[in-house]
């Protein structure tokens, strides 16, 4: 059984990570979440669950409006060949969430096999506060960038902080 929101919140508490959560109507796309950006401070995000030609899985997490070139991102993240989106069944199997609810918090469901390589965009990590769904798309949970890293590591993952968005690449120049 994948973790539920209560399990996630208990895990945060055990790690000493403070978060705040706002409940809202379910949102399935970044476009649908526009009014939340006005109501909830911090960096709002999108999550891309992708796989490479060898079947390695990546969770690319970036700001909601970041431009990511899917034809070139494999060169940055260390994937073998171009990446493609993982399907809904694989997403549920590995991260325990449905499309529209993808979140770095779903790494809590990949603690044993560590099949997913989390990639956090460098531009996103410049924000002090970041917002993600707490495993379902009917709420948004705010966490500090440092605590996001702490959470991922506590799940057994070593997240890569890389300039995957055009914004992050431009800032690095």
C-alpha positions in Angstrom: 0.0 0.0 0.0 1.4 3.4 -0.9 1.8 6.0 1.8 -1.2 8.3 2.5 -1.1 11.9 3.5 -1.1 11.1 7.2 1.9 8.8 6.7 3.7 11.6 4.9 2.9 14.1 7.7 4.1 11.6 10.4 7.3 11.1 8.4 7.9 14.8 8.3 7.3 15.1 12.0 9.7 12.2 12.7 12.4 14.1 10.7 11.7 17.4 12.5 10.6 19.0 9.2 8.0 21.7 9.5 5.5 22.0 6.7 2.2 23.8 6.2 -0.7 22.4 4.0 -3.6 24.1 2.3 -6.5 22.0 1.2 -8.2 23.0 -2.1 -10.1 21.6 -5.1 -8.2 19.0 -7.0 -6.0 20.4 -9.7 -4.6 18.1 -12.5 -2.4 20.5 -14.4 -0.1 23.5 -13.8 -2.6 25.6 -15.8 -5.5 24.7 -13.4 -3.5 25.8 -10.4 -3.1 29.4 -11.3 -5.2 30.9 -8.5 -3.3 28.8 -5.9 -0.2 30.7 -6.8 -1.8 33.9 -5.6 -3.1 32.3 -2.3 -0.1 30.2 -1.4 3.4 31.9 -1.2 6.5 30.3 -2.4 7.7 28.5 -5.6 5.1 26.5 -7.4 6.3 23.5 -9.3 5.8 20.8 -11.8 7.0 17.3 -11.8 8.1 15.2 -14.8 8.2 11.4 -14.3 10.5 10.1 -17.2 12.5 7.1 -18.2 15.5 6.6 -20.4 16.2 3.9 -23.0 17.7 1.6 -20.4 14.5 1.9 -18.2 16.1 4.1 -15.6 13.5 6.4 -13.9 13.9 10.0 -13.1 11.7 12.5 -11.4 12.5 16.0 -12.7 11.1 18.7 -10.4 11.2 22.4 -11.5 9.3 25.6 -11.1 5.8 25.5 -12.7 6.7 27.8 -15.6 10.2 26.4 -16.2 11.1 25.5 -19.8 12.7 22.1 -20.0 13.9 20.8 -23.4 12.9 17.1 -23.3 15.0 16.4 -26.4 18.2 17.5 -24.6 17.5 17.0 -20.9 19.0 13.5 -21.0 22.4 15.0 -21.5 22.1 17.0 -18.3 20.6 14.3 -16.0 22.8 11.5 -17.2 20.1 9.4 -18.9 20.9 6.9 -21.6 19.4 8.4 -24.7 16.3 10.6 -24.9 13.8 10.4 -22.1 10.1 9.7 -22.5 7.2 10.0 -20.0 6.6 7.0 -17.7 3.0 5.7 -18.0 0.4 5.8 -15.2 0.8 2.2 -14.3 4.6 2.6 -13.8 4.0 5.8 -11.9 1.6 4.0 -9.5 3.9 1.0 -9.2 7.0 3.0 -8.3 5.8 6.2 -6.7 2.3 5.2 -5.5 0.6 8.3 -7.0 -1.7 9.0 -10.0 -1.0 11.4 -12.9 -1.8 14.9 -11.7 -0.5 14.1 -8.2 3.1 13.6 -9.0 5.3 15.1 -6.3 8.8 14.7 -4.9 7.0 13.7 -1.7 6.1 10.4 -3.5 9.7 9.3 -2.9 8.4 8.1 0.4 6.9 5.2 -1.6 10.3 4.4 -3.2 12.3 3.9 0.0 13.1 0.2 -0.5 14.0 -0.2 -4.1 15.2 3.4 -4.9 14.3 3.1 -8.5 13.8 6.8 -9.1 16.6 9.3 -9.5 15.3 12.7 -8.2 16.5 15.7 -10.2 15.7 19.1 -8.6 16.2 22.1 -11.0 18.8 24.5 -9.7 16.5 27.5 -10.3 13.8 26.0 -8.2 16.2 25.3 -5.3 16.9 29.0 -5.1 13.4 29.5 -3.6 13.3 29.4 0.2 9.8 27.9 0.2 8.6 25.3 -2.3 5.1 23.9 -2.8 4.1 20.3 -3.7 1.0 18.1 -3.5 1.1 15.9 -0.4 0.5 12.7 -2.5 -2.9 13.8 -3.9 -3.8 16.9 -5.9 -6.4 18.2 -3.5 -3.9 20.0 -1.3 -0.6 21.9 -1.4 2.2 21.5 1.1 4.9 24.1 1.6 8.4 23.0 2.6 11.8 24.7 2.7 14.3 23.8 0.0 16.7 22.5 2.6 14.1 20.3 4.1 13.1 19.0 0.7 16.7 17.7 0.4 16.6 16.3 3.9 13.3 14.5 3.1 14.7 13.0 -0.1 17.8 11.8 1.6 15.7 10.3 4.4 13.9 8.3 1.8 17.2 6.9 0.7 17.7 9.1 -2.4 20.5 11.4 -3.3 18.8 14.1 -5.3 20.7 15.8 -8.1 20.4 19.6 -8.1 21.1 20.4 -11.8 20.3 23.3 -14.2 17.7 21.4 -16.2 15.5 24.4 -17.1 16.3 27.1 -19.5 16.1 29.6 -16.6 18.6 27.7 -14.5 21.0 27.4 -17.5 20.8 31.1 -18.2 21.4 31.9 -14.5 24.5 29.7 -14.5 26.1 31.7 -17.3 
